[in-house]
Amino acid sequence: MKLHTHIFYYWATVILSVFVFCGSCAQDHKKNNMKRPIEQLYTSVDSLDYPTMSQYFVEGYQSGCFYEIYINDVLVFKHYENVGLMNHATPINDMILKSGTQKVTVKLFPLGKIDDQEFTTIDADARFRLKIYKRDKKQPYEALGYDVVKEYFAPTVSGERGGAFLNAGIPYYEETFTFEAKVPYELKGWSESQVLTELDQKELEQGILDFYNEYDDVIQKQDEKKWVEMVRKRELEYLKSVHYNDFKNSKIKSRIDYFISVFDSDFVEEFPLDIYKIKLEGNGKLAVLKSTERKGKAAYSFGVKIERNGKYRKVRRSKHLYLHKPKGSNKLEIIR
């Protein structure tokens, strides 16, 4: 009788252990398949299916000068190297908050010091032209279907593209013009945000510095969930406008991998803020810290270790954060 009892308890224990083990495996499997906060951010959106899905791009071409391109008073592309660029079309839908007239500003600069020569003014040999075009995302890439909606070239003596720069000898040139855009969405963005130029500038500066301290703390602690909360509005508007919520395309996958690499890195290095200047863009509604030490870079940066071609190396990452104060709020938030 005792032997039967021992056998019963033995097999009961074995069966119970199997259930516990299987249950544990199921939980581990479920846990391993749970999406990370960054992945959840991009996959929690509904698909969009408008009759047309216009995607707008800007591309600049230059020689003999540096330049910046602004869409609706927000910097979207800059070039500070004395080499020409080809095929660097930059998507600009996230700067187009709704259909209608869009403003473009072009700023040209002299080359500065090259070897032993100092260029403090824009030379007559300087050339610059710009093209804005669009395509319908619903059309396959093979079909091309790019429509040029605006072409521009810096003023020349002859009035024709390719001629000598009309305003040679000046230290800086700026011109603003417009184009018409038609998009099926509407973004809130910074359209209702407070005008930061109307606020106390010292208080604004301190608020910006406090924000960057908080942001850096999130990066140093690799707090992925908190980071997602801080960038949510920016990323969801980018996803909706530039890619029409198509989170499966290769560019979004690359963006996700780029962000995740920060939180998966086994090394994060802290850098002090560069000597900075506060630049107000978006008609005074956006604030960004720009470095005065590293031309064209953000004042804020951090170091991580990433894998490339099977090898790990340390890199310094620097990204501009455009902050705004939503209507009725005294808190700075990332919007671009």
The 8 nearest C-alpha neighbors of each residue, nearest first, counted from 0:
[[1, 3, 2, 4, 5, 6, 7, 8],
 [0, 2, 4, 3, 5, 6, 7, 8],
 [1, 3, 5, 4, 0, 6, 7, 8],
 [4, 2, 6, 0, 1, 5, 7, 8],
 [3, 5, 1, 7, 2, 6, 8, 0],
 [4, 6, 2, 8, 7, 3, 9, 1],
 [5, 7, 9, 3, 4, 8, 2, 10],
 [6, 8, 4, 5, 9, 10, 11, 3],
 [9, 7, 11, 5, 6, 10, 12, 4],
 [8, 10, 6, 12, 7, 11, 5, 13],
 [11, 9, 13, 12, 7, 8, 14, 6],
 [12, 10, 8, 14, 13, 9, 15, 7],
 [11, 13, 15, 9, 10, 14, 8, 16],
 [12, 14, 10, 16, 11, 15, 17, 9],
 [15, 13, 17, 11, 16, 12, 10, 18],
 [14, 16, 12, 18, 17, 13, 11, 19],
 [17, 15, 19, 13, 14, 18, 20, 12],
 [16, 18, 20, 14, 15, 19, 21, 13],
 [19, 17, 21, 15, 16, 20, 22, 14],
 [18, 20, 22, 16, 17, 21, 23, 15],
 [21, 19, 17, 23, 22, 18, 16, 24],
 [22, 20, 24, 18, 23, 19, 17, 25],
 [21, 23, 19, 25, 24, 20, 18, 26],
 [22, 24, 20, 26, 21, 25, 19, 27],
 [25, 23, 21, 27, 26, 22, 28, 20],
 [24, 26, 28, 22, 23, 27, 29, 21],
 [25, 27, 29, 23, 28, 24, 30, 22],
 [28, 26, 30, 24, 29, 25, 31, 23],
 [27, 29, 25, 31, 26, 30, 24, 32],
 [30, 28, 26, 32, 27, 31, 25, 33],
 [29, 31, 27, 33, 32, 28, 26, 25],
 [32, 30, 28, 29, 33, 27, 34, 26],
 [33, 31, 29, 30, 28, 34, 27, 35],
 [34, 32, 30, 31, 29, 35, 28, 39],
 [33, 35, 38, 39, 32, 36, 37, 31],
 [34, 36, 38, 37, 39, 33, 223, 224],
 [37, 35, 39, 38, 224, 40, 34, 223],
 [38, 36, 40, 39, 35, 227, 41, 255],
 [37, 39, 35, 40, 36, 41, 34, 42],
 [40, 38, 36, 42, 37, 41, 43, 34],
 [41, 39, 37, 38, 42, 43, 36, 227],
 [40, 42, 39, 38, 43, 246, 44, 37],
 [41, 43, 39, 44, 40, 38, 246, 45],
 [42, 44, 39, 41, 40, 45, 38, 246],
 [45, 43, 42, 46, 41, 244, 40, 235],
 [46, 44, 47, 43, 244, 42, 245, 239],
 [45, 47, 244, 44, 48, 245, 243, 246],
 [48, 46, 243, 49, 244, 45, 245, 239],
 [47, 49, 50, 46, 51, 52, 243, 137],
 [48, 50, 51, 52, 47, 183, 137, 184],
 [51, 49, 48, 52, 137, 183, 135, 53],
 [52, 50, 49, 53, 135, 137, 136, 183],
 [53, 51, 135, 136, 49, 137, 54, 50],
 [52, 54, 135, 134, 182, 51, 136, 133],
 [53, 55, 133, 134, 135, 92, 52, 136],
 [56, 54, 133, 91, 92, 132, 90, 53],
 [57, 55, 90, 89, 132, 91, 131, 88],
 [58, 56, 131, 89, 88, 130, 90, 132],
 [57, 59, 88, 130, 129, 87, 89, 131],
 [58, 60, 129, 128, 130, 61, 57, 127],
 [59, 61, 128, 127, 129, 84, 58, 83],
 [62, 60, 127, 126, 83, 128, 64, 59],
 [61, 63, 126, 125, 64, 83, 127, 60],
 [62, 64, 125, 124, 126, 61, 110, 122],
 [65, 63, 109, 110, 62, 108, 125, 107],
 [64, 66, 108, 79, 78, 107, 110, 109],
 [67, 65, 107, 106, 78, 77, 108, 64],
 [66, 68, 77, 106, 76, 105, 78, 69],
 [69, 67, 105, 76, 74, 75, 104, 77],
 [70, 68, 74, 73, 104, 72, 75, 103],
 [69, 71, 103, 73, 72, 102, 94, 74],
 [72, 70, 102, 73, 101, 103, 69, 281],
 [71, 73, 281, 69, 70, 280, 282, 74],
 [74, 72, 69, 70, 281, 280, 71, 75],
 [73, 75, 69, 68, 76, 70, 72, 67],
 [76, 74, 69, 68, 73, 70, 77, 91],
 [77, 75, 68, 67, 74, 78, 69, 89],
 [78, 76, 67, 66, 68, 79, 75, 295],
 [77, 79, 66, 65, 80, 67, 76, 295],
 [78, 80, 65, 77, 81, 66, 295, 294],
 [81, 79, 82, 78, 65, 110, 83, 64],
 [80, 82, 79, 83, 110, 63, 64, 65],
 [83, 81, 80, 84, 62, 61, 63, 79],
 [82, 84, 61, 62, 85, 81, 60, 80],
 [85, 83, 60, 82, 87, 86, 61, 59],
 [84, 86, 87, 83, 60, 88, 59, 58],
 [87, 85, 88, 84, 58, 59, 89, 60],
 [86, 88, 85, 89, 58, 84, 59, 57],
 [87, 89, 58, 57, 86, 56, 90, 59],
 [88, 90, 56, 57, 87, 91, 58, 76],
 [91, 89, 56, 55, 92, 88, 57, 241],
 [92, 90, 94, 93, 56, 55, 89, 95],
 [91, 93, 95, 241, 94, 240, 55, 90],
 [92, 94, 237, 95, 240, 91, 241, 236],
 [95, 93, 92, 91, 96, 70, 71, 73],
 [96, 94, 92, 93, 97, 91, 101, 98],
 [95, 97, 186, 185, 94, 93, 188, 187],
 [98, 96, 185, 95, 182, 186, 99, 184],
 [99, 97, 181, 182, 180, 100, 96, 95],
 [98, 100, 180, 179, 181, 101, 97, 178],
 [99, 101, 179, 178, 180, 177, 102, 98],
 [102, 100, 178, 177, 179, 71, 99, 103],
 [101, 103, 177, 71, 70, 176, 104, 178],
 [104, 102, 70, 176, 175, 177, 69, 71],
 [105, 103, 175, 69, 174, 68, 176, 70],
 [104, 106, 68, 174, 173, 67, 175, 69],
 [107, 105, 173, 67, 66, 172, 68, 104],
 [108, 106, 66, 172, 65, 171, 173, 64],
 [107, 109, 65, 171, 64, 66, 121, 110],
 [110, 108, 121, 120, 64, 111, 119, 118],
 [111, 109, 64, 118, 65, 112, 108, 63],
 [112, 110, 118, 117, 109, 119, 113, 116],
 [111, 113, 117, 116, 118, 114, 110, 115],
 [112, 114, 116, 115, 117, 111, 110, 118],
 [113, 115, 116, 112, 117, 111, 118, 110],
 [116, 114, 113, 117, 112, 118, 111, 110],
 [115, 117, 113, 114, 112, 118, 111, 119],
 [116, 118, 112, 111, 119, 113, 115, 110],
 [119, 117, 111, 110, 120, 109, 112, 116],
 [118, 120, 111, 109, 170, 117, 121, 110],
 [121, 119, 170, 169, 168, 109, 118, 122],
 [122, 120, 109, 168, 167, 169, 170, 108],
 [121, 123, 167, 124, 125, 168, 120, 63],
 [124, 122, 167, 164, 163, 125, 121, 165],
 [123, 125, 122, 163, 63, 164, 126, 62],
 [126, 124, 63, 123, 122, 62, 64, 164],
 [127, 125, 62, 61, 63, 124, 164, 153],
 [128, 126, 61, 153, 60, 152, 62, 125],
 [129, 127, 152, 60, 151, 59, 153, 61],
 [130, 128, 59, 151, 58, 150, 60, 152],
 [129, 131, 150, 58, 149, 57, 132, 151],
 [132, 130, 57, 149, 56, 148, 147, 150],
 [131, 133, 147, 148, 146, 56, 55, 145],
 [134, 132, 55, 54, 146, 145, 56, 53],
 [133, 135, 145, 54, 53, 144, 136, 146],
 [134, 136, 53, 52, 137, 138, 54, 51],
 [137, 135, 52, 138, 53, 134, 54, 139],
 [136, 138, 135, 52, 139, 51, 50, 53],
 [137, 139, 136, 135, 140, 142, 144, 143],
 [140, 138, 141, 142, 137, 143, 136, 135],
 [141, 139, 143, 142, 138, 144, 136, 134],
 [142, 140, 139, 143, 138, 144, 145, 136],
 [141, 143, 140, 139, 144, 138, 145, 134],
 [144, 142, 140, 141, 145, 139, 134, 138],
 [143, 145, 142, 134, 146, 135, 138, 140],
 [144, 146, 134, 133, 143, 132, 147, 135],
 [147, 145, 133, 132, 148, 144, 134, 131],
 [146, 148, 132, 149, 131, 133, 145, 130],
 [149, 147, 132, 131, 146, 133, 150, 178],
 [150, 148, 131, 147, 130, 178, 151, 132],
 [151, 149, 130, 129, 131, 152, 148, 147],
 [150, 152, 129, 128, 130, 149, 153, 127],
 [153, 151, 128, 127, 129, 154, 160, 150],
 [152, 154, 127, 128, 155, 126, 151, 164],
 [155, 153, 165, 164, 152, 158, 156, 166],
 [154, 156, 165, 164, 158, 163, 162, 157],
 [157, 155, 165, 158, 163, 164, 162, 154],
 [158, 156, 159, 155, 162, 163, 165, 160],
 [157, 159, 155, 156, 154, 160, 162, 165],
 [160, 158, 157, 162, 161, 155, 156, 154],
 [159, 161, 162, 152, 158, 155, 153, 154],
 [160, 162, 159, 163, 126, 155, 164, 152],
 [161, 163, 155, 160, 157, 159, 156, 164],
 [164, 162, 155, 123, 156, 124, 165, 161],
 [165, 163, 155, 123, 166, 167, 125, 154],
 [164, 166, 155, 156, 154, 167, 163, 123],
 [167, 165, 164, 168, 169, 123, 154, 155],
 [166, 168, 123, 122, 121, 164, 169, 165],
 [167, 169, 120, 121, 122, 166, 170, 123],
 [168, 170, 120, 171, 121, 167, 166, 172],
 [171, 169, 120, 121, 119, 109, 168, 108],
 [172, 170, 108, 169, 107, 173, 121, 109],
 [171, 173, 107, 106, 108, 174, 170, 169],
 [174, 172, 106, 105, 107, 171, 175, 104],
 [173, 175, 105, 104, 106, 176, 172, 103],
 [174, 176, 104, 103, 105, 173, 102, 177],
 [175, 177, 103, 102, 104, 174, 178, 101],
 [178, 176, 102, 101, 103, 100, 179, 175],
 [179, 177, 101, 100, 149, 180, 102, 148],
 [178, 180, 100, 99, 101, 181, 177, 98],
 [181, 179, 98, 99, 100, 182, 178, 101],
 [180, 182, 98, 99, 179, 183, 53, 97],
 [181, 183, 98, 184, 53, 97, 180, 52],
 [184, 182, 49, 52, 181, 185, 51, 98],
 [185, 183, 182, 97, 186, 240, 96, 98],
 [184, 186, 97, 96, 187, 183, 98, 182],
 [187, 185, 96, 188, 97, 184, 236, 240],
 [186, 188, 190, 189, 185, 96, 191, 236],
 [189, 187, 186, 190, 334, 96, 236, 191],
 [188, 190, 192, 191, 187, 284, 323, 334],
 [191, 189, 188, 192, 187, 96, 186, 284],
 [192, 190, 189, 326, 193, 325, 187, 188],
 [193, 191, 325, 189, 326, 324, 190, 284],
 [192, 194, 324, 326, 195, 284, 325, 191],
 [193, 195, 284, 283, 196, 197, 192, 198],
 [194, 196, 197, 198, 284, 283, 193, 285],
 [195, 197, 198, 194, 283, 200, 284, 279],
 [196, 198, 195, 194, 199, 200, 193, 283],
 [199, 197, 195, 196, 200, 203, 194, 202],
 [198, 200, 202, 201, 203, 197, 196, 195],
 [201, 199, 203, 202, 198, 204, 196, 195],
 [202, 200, 204, 203, 199, 205, 206, 198],
 [201, 203, 205, 200, 204, 199, 206, 198],
 [202, 204, 200, 206, 201, 205, 199, 207],
 [205, 203, 207, 201, 206, 202, 200, 208],
 [204, 206, 208, 202, 207, 203, 209, 201],
 [205, 207, 203, 209, 204, 208, 202, 210],
 [208, 206, 210, 204, 205, 209, 203, 211],
 [207, 209, 205, 211, 210, 206, 212, 204],
 [210, 208, 206, 212, 207, 211, 205, 213],
 [209, 211, 207, 213, 208, 212, 214, 206],
 [210, 212, 214, 208, 213, 209, 215, 207],
 [213, 211, 209, 215, 210, 214, 216, 208],
 [212, 214, 216, 210, 211, 215, 209, 217],
 [213, 215, 211, 217, 216, 212, 210, 218],
 [216, 214, 218, 212, 217, 213, 211, 219],
 [215, 217, 213, 219, 214, 218, 220, 212],
 [216, 218, 214, 222, 220, 215, 219, 221],
 [217, 219, 221, 215, 216, 220, 214, 222],
 [220, 218, 216, 221, 217, 215, 267, 269],
 [219, 221, 217, 222, 218, 216, 215, 223],
 [222, 220, 218, 262, 219, 223, 217, 261],
 [223, 221, 217, 220, 225, 224, 226, 218],
 [222, 224, 226, 225, 221, 227, 262, 36],
 [223, 225, 227, 226, 36, 222, 228, 37],
 [224, 226, 228, 227, 222, 223, 229, 217],
 [227, 225, 223, 229, 228, 224, 222, 217],
 [226, 228, 224, 230, 225, 229, 231, 223],
 [227, 229, 225, 231, 226, 230, 224, 232],
 [228, 230, 226, 227, 231, 225, 333, 332],
 [231, 229, 227, 233, 228, 232, 333, 234],
 [230, 232, 234, 228, 233, 227, 229, 235],
 [233, 231, 235, 234, 230, 334, 236, 333],
 [234, 232, 334, 335, 236, 230, 231, 235],
 [233, 235, 237, 231, 236, 232, 238, 230],
 [234, 236, 238, 232, 237, 233, 231, 239],
 [237, 235, 239, 233, 238, 234, 240, 232],
 [238, 236, 234, 93, 235, 240, 239, 241],
 [239, 237, 235, 244, 242, 236, 241, 240],
 [238, 240, 243, 244, 236, 237, 242, 241],
 [241, 239, 243, 237, 92, 93, 238, 242],
 [240, 242, 92, 237, 238, 243, 93, 239],
 [241, 243, 238, 244, 245, 240, 239, 237],
 [242, 244, 239, 240, 245, 241, 47, 238],
 [245, 243, 239, 238, 242, 246, 46, 47],
 [244, 246, 242, 243, 247, 248, 46, 238],
 [245, 247, 244, 248, 251, 41, 42, 252],
 [248, 246, 245, 249, 252, 251, 250, 42],
 [249, 247, 246, 250, 251, 245, 252, 242],
 [248, 250, 252, 251, 253, 247, 246, 254],
 [251, 249, 253, 252, 248, 254, 247, 246],
 [252, 250, 254, 253, 249, 246, 248, 255],
 [251, 253, 249, 255, 254, 250, 256, 248],
 [252, 254, 256, 250, 251, 255, 257, 249],
 [253, 255, 251, 257, 252, 256, 250, 258],
 [254, 256, 252, 258, 257, 253, 259, 251],
 [257, 255, 259, 253, 254, 258, 260, 252],
 [258, 256, 254, 260, 255, 259, 253, 261],
 [257, 259, 255, 260, 256, 261, 254, 262],
 [258, 260, 256, 262, 261, 257, 255, 263],
 [259, 261, 263, 257, 258, 262, 264, 256],
 [262, 260, 259, 264, 263, 258, 303, 257],
 [261, 263, 221, 259, 260, 264, 223, 222],
 [264, 262, 260, 261, 259, 265, 221, 266],
 [263, 265, 266, 261, 262, 304, 260, 303],
 [266, 264, 263, 267, 304, 303, 262, 261],
 [267, 265, 264, 303, 304, 268, 302, 313],
 [266, 268, 303, 302, 219, 269, 264, 265],
 [269, 267, 302, 301, 303, 266, 270, 219],
 [268, 270, 301, 302, 267, 271, 219, 300],
 [271, 269, 301, 300, 272, 268, 302, 299],
 [272, 270, 273, 269, 299, 300, 301, 298],
 [273, 271, 299, 298, 270, 274, 300, 275],
 [274, 272, 298, 290, 275, 271, 292, 299],
 [275, 273, 291, 290, 292, 272, 298, 276],
 [276, 274, 290, 291, 289, 273, 298, 288],
 [275, 277, 289, 288, 278, 290, 291, 274],
 [278, 276, 288, 287, 289, 279, 286, 275],
 [277, 279, 287, 286, 276, 288, 280, 289],
 [280, 278, 286, 283, 285, 287, 277, 284],
 [279, 281, 285, 283, 282, 73, 72, 286],
 [280, 282, 72, 284, 73, 285, 283, 71],
 [283, 281, 280, 284, 72, 279, 285, 194],
 [282, 284, 280, 279, 194, 281, 195, 196],
 [283, 285, 194, 281, 195, 282, 193, 323],
 [286, 284, 280, 323, 281, 279, 322, 283],
 [287, 285, 279, 322, 321, 278, 280, 323],
 [286, 288, 321, 278, 277, 320, 289, 322],
 [287, 289, 277, 298, 276, 275, 297, 278],
 [290, 288, 297, 298, 275, 276, 287, 296],
 [289, 291, 298, 275, 297, 292, 296, 273],
 [290, 292, 275, 274, 293, 294, 289, 276],
 [293, 291, 290, 294, 274, 273, 275, 298],
 [294, 292, 296, 290, 291, 295, 297, 273],
 [295, 293, 296, 292, 291, 290, 79, 289],
 [294, 296, 293, 297, 290, 77, 79, 289],
 [297, 295, 294, 293, 290, 289, 298, 317],
 [296, 298, 289, 319, 290, 299, 318, 317],
 [297, 299, 290, 273, 289, 272, 288, 275],
 [298, 300, 272, 297, 317, 273, 301, 318],
 [301, 299, 317, 316, 270, 298, 315, 302],
 [302, 300, 269, 316, 270, 315, 268, 303],
 [301, 303, 315, 268, 267, 314, 316, 269],
 [304, 302, 267, 266, 313, 314, 264, 268],
 [303, 305, 313, 312, 266, 264, 314, 311],
 [304, 306, 311, 312, 303, 313, 264, 307],
 [307, 305, 311, 310, 309, 312, 308, 304],
 [306, 308, 310, 309, 311, 305, 312, 304],
 [309, 307, 310, 306, 311, 305, 312, 304],
 [308, 310, 307, 306, 311, 305, 312, 304],
 [309, 311, 307, 306, 308, 312, 305, 304],
 [312, 310, 306, 305, 307, 304, 309, 313],
 [311, 313, 304, 305, 306, 314, 310, 307],
 [312, 314, 304, 303, 305, 302, 315, 311],
 [315, 313, 302, 303, 304, 316, 312, 305],
 [316, 314, 302, 301, 303, 317, 300, 313],
 [317, 315, 300, 301, 302, 314, 318, 303],
 [316, 318, 300, 297, 299, 296, 315, 301],
 [319, 317, 297, 320, 316, 300, 299, 296],
 [318, 320, 297, 321, 287, 317, 288, 289],
 [319, 321, 287, 322, 335, 318, 333, 288],
 [322, 320, 335, 287, 286, 333, 285, 334],
 [321, 323, 333, 286, 332, 285, 334, 331],
 [324, 322, 285, 331, 332, 284, 325, 286],
 [323, 325, 331, 192, 193, 330, 328, 329],
 [326, 324, 192, 328, 327, 193, 323, 191],
 [325, 327, 192, 328, 193, 191, 324, 329],
 [326, 328, 325, 329, 324, 193, 192, 330],
 [329, 327, 325, 330, 326, 324, 331, 193],
 [328, 330, 324, 331, 327, 325, 326, 193],
 [329, 331, 328, 324, 332, 325, 323, 206],
 [332, 330, 324, 323, 322, 329, 333, 210],
 [331, 333, 322, 323, 334, 324, 330, 229],
 [334, 332, 322, 321, 335, 230, 320, 323],
 [333, 335, 233, 322, 321, 232, 332, 323],
 [334, 321, 233, 333, 320, 322, 234, 188]]
